[in-house]
Every structure is written in C-alpha cells, then in structure tokens.
Amino acid sequence: MNPTYDFAGQVALVTGASTGIGLATAQAFARSGAAVALVDRNEKALSAAVEALTAAGHKAIAVTCDVSDEAQAGAAVERTVTVFGRLDMAYNNAGILGPMCPMSEETAEGFDEVSAVNLRGIWTFMKHELLQMKKQRGGAIVNCSSLGGLVGLPGRAAYHATKHGVIGLTKSAALDVAKENIRINAVCPGCIDTPMGDGIDPAAMNEFLKDQPIGRAGRPEEVAAAVLWLCSPGASMVLGVALPVDGGFVAH
C-alpha cells in the first residue's frame, strides 16, 4: 500500500498529463487533496481526464500547451496561479521517445524534435514554476528523466541525450534554489506500462525486461508514488537527486 499525503490547500501542475505516468500522477495529487492543473498538447484526452477528476469531486483544470514554447509554458503557469492562487508542486513529465535507430541514421529534424519536448520542455516549465515559487518562498519540483538518463542503450541516442540533460538541469537548478525552501529532484522510470511503449517491438521489450530484475514492467502509479513522496515533507532533506524507479535495472 502506498503512503497517503495531505495536500489539501496546495496546488500541483503536471505536464504530459493526459495519459500514462502524467495522468496517474495528476490523479494521485488530486486524491491527496491538491488542486491540479493538467497540461498536455492532446486537447481531447486532456479534457476527458479533467472531466473525470472534476466529476469525482476534485479541483482540476485543463491547459492545452506545447511545452517547447516558452510563452505557452509561462501562460500555463500563470493560468494555474490565476485559477488556484498559487503553485506548490510541479511534475514536469511531458516527453516523447522519438525514432529508434542507430545514431548514424538519426536526422537533425528528429534530434531537434526530441530535444524540444524532452529537454527544452523541462527547462521552459521549470523556469516559470521557479519564478512563481520564489515569490511564494517555497515549493517542490520533480522532473521526469528516465532510466535512459542513467545508462545508454543502442538505437536511442537522441532520447538518451535529452534524458541525461534533464538530470543536469535538475541538479544545477536544485543548487540555485537550495536555500530558498524550494526542492528540485528527478525521477528515472525504467520500463513502465504506458502508451509510450506501445510502439516498441514486443520481442525487444521482452529482452529489455530480462534486465529489469523485478521481472515485470512498472505501473504508472508506482512512478506517481515516487513523485508524490519527493514533493512531500517526508523528502524535506532530498534535493538534486535522480531517483531510479526501475525495478532494479541500474543495481546490476
């Protein structure tokens, strides 16, 4: 059983929130009492997610956004604060896998697309979240890196480069604000059962799972549990870490 948190009166923002880990995390924040801004570029899926949360009695809004666009990121944070009055927690989760091929076959366009979402998209939101949290003199941010931010695997050079970059952003920014009652950390999910993995060849996925000692794919709610802990008072001394949620992959 996962621990429970009392985030009543607090406000959370989650990017990439229409499906998968982002949706599970938004739901977990809501169940813990937080008002939640769900951010995604998939307007239809995002609206459905917010409708389900509000129907269950939670406070939630949908914000359609291209995370790579700084102006849109700033506007998303501003709308969250306008509606809910503040911003206490953020999970910058939006990401794409991009093409899977040897690096020598990658295109500049593909590299730029993955970088725009996975790395620039973290930077844009974290910048504007920090501007708000500095005004409030407190907050917690979790960025989504990946197992691919800790190790290298063939055929995913652009993806791994961006996810390594997220860890660098996280560590540097965490040190910037360490004395301002703002904590920044990252989670590094391993193989998780989400729509992002639907395009991966099943045989390749089975081979990958052989190196995930727990012997199964993770569940989105297991990553969400790690995010909520990092945002909670229980992690008050934790900042600048890249926390694997990978079933033991990097332990061997």
N, C-alpha and C positions, 0 to 999 in steps of 0.2 A: 504494500500500500504506500503510495506517495504521501509525503507530508503535506499538510494543508497550511495555507497562509491567509492572513487577514490583510488584504489590500484595499479595504473599504476606504473611500475618500481619496484614493490615489488614481492616477491616470497613466495608462500604458499605450504605447504606439507600437504596432507590428507591421513591418513591410513584408511583401510576399505572402499576404495573409489570407488569400482566397482558397488555398489548398495545402495539403501536406503539413510540414512542420510548422509553418507560419500560422495556419488555421488552428492547429492543435494548441499552439502557444497562446493565440488570442483567446481561444475558448477557456484555457486554463486560467489566464489572467481574469477573465470575466467571472468564472466560477469562484475565484478568490476575492471577488468584490470590487475589482478595479473597473473603471470606465475605460473602454478600449477604442482606439482609432485603428481600423483595419485599412491598410494601404496596399494597393495592387494595381496592375495595369489591366487585369481582366475584369472589366466592369460587371459583367453578368454574374460570374462566380462570386465576386466580392459582394454584390447586392444580396445574393442568396445567403451568404454566410452571415451578413449583418442582420438580415430579416430573421434568421433562425435564432440569433442571440437575443435580439430585442423581443421576439415572441416568447422567449424563455424568461423574460424579466430583467435582462441585463442592459446596461448602458453601452451602446456601441454606435459608431458612425463608420461609413464607408468613404474612403478618399481615393479616387482614381488618380494614378500618378505614374509617370515614367521616372524611376528612381535615378536614372543617369542625368536627369535635368535638374540642375541646382535650384533654379527658380521654382520648379514644381515641388521639389523637396522642401524648400523653405515655406512654400504656401501650405503644404500638408501639415507641417509642424504648427504653423500659425493657425490653421483651421482647428486643429486639435485643441490648442490653447484657448481659442475663441469660444469653442463649444463647451469645453470642460473646465477651463480656468487655469490649468497648469499641465505640466508634463513631468511625471516622476520616474517612469521606467520606459525603456525602449528596447526592442529586439529587432535589429537590422538583419533581416533574413533573406530578402529577395536575392535570387541567383539563378543562373542558367548553366547548363552543362556544356553547351556548345558542341561543335563537331568533334567526333572521336577518330583521330587518325594520327599517324606519325607527324612529328613537328615539321619535318621537311615538306609535308603536304598541306600544312595549315596555310590559310590565306591571311593577309593583313586585315581584310574586312572581318573575317571570323574572329581574329585575335582582338580587334577593336570592339566588336560587339560583346564578347565575353567580358572584356575589361570594363566596358562602360557600365554593365549591370553589376558584376560581382565585386569590383573594386571601387570604381568611381561612385557607384550607388551606395556603398557603405560610407564613403567619405562625405557625400552630399548630405545624407541624413544625420550622420554623427555631428557634423559641423553645426547644423541648425538646432539639433537637440541640445548640444552643449551650450549654445548661445542662450537658450531658454533656461536650462538647468543652472547655469552660472547666475542668472538673475534670481533664481529661487534659492540659491546656495545649497543645492543638493540634488541627487538623482543617481540612477543606475542605468547603464547601457550594456547590452550584450550584442556582440556582432557574430554573425554566422560565418565561420571559416569552414573547415572540412577536415576530414582525415587527409584530404589532398593538400592541406596546408601544413601537414606534418611530415608527409612522405611523398615520394614520387612514384607514379605508375605510368606505364607506357601508353601512348596514344592520347594523352590529356594535357599536353604541355601548357596550353593557354589557360585552361581551367586551374591547373595546379599553381601556375604563376600567380593568378589572381588570389587564390586562397592563401598562399604564403603571404601575399601582400596584405591581406586583411589582418593577419596576426601582427605584422609590423605596424600597421596603422593603430591597432588596438593597444599595443604596448607603448608606443610613443604618446598617444593621446592620454592613456591612463596616467602616465607620469606628468603630463601637462597639468592635470586637474586633481592629482592625488591629495592635495591639501585643501581642496575646495568642497569636500564632502560629496564628491562625485566619483563613482567607481565604474570602470570600463573593463570588461572581460570579453572573451570569445569562447564559443563552443565549437567543437570539431566533430560533427557527426560522422560515423562510419557509414556502412551500408544500411540505409533506412528505407522501409517500405513506403514510398511516396510516388506520386505521379511522375516525378523527375526521372525515376529509374525505369519507367515503362519502355523507354526506347533502347534500353541496354539489352543486348543479346542474352537470353536466359542461360545459355551454356557458359558465357563469360561471367554472368552473375553467380552461378553455382561455383565456379572456380574461385571467384573472389571470396565467397562466403567460407571457403575452406580455410582462409587466413583470418577469419573473424572467430576467435576461439569460442565465443558463446554459442556458435553453431546455428545462428539464425539471423535474419535481418532485424534491425531495430524497429521500434514503433515510434511514430511521430510524437506521441505523448511522453515517451521516455526522454526525448530531447527537450520537450517543453518543461518537464520536471526539472531538468538541469538549469534551464533558463530562469525559471521562477526562483530557484534556490539562489542563483547568482544575483538576482535582484532583491533578495530578501535580507532582513537584518542578520540572518544566520550566516551570511557571507560577508559580514561587515569588514573583515580583515583581508578579503580576497580582491585583488585588483591586478590587472595586466596579465592574467593567465589565459592560456589556450587549453581549455578543458576537453580532453577526448571523451566522446560518448560513442564508443566504437566497439563495444563487446570484447575488448582486449586486444584489438589489432596491433596497436603500437607497443604492446607489452612484450612482444617477442621479436 
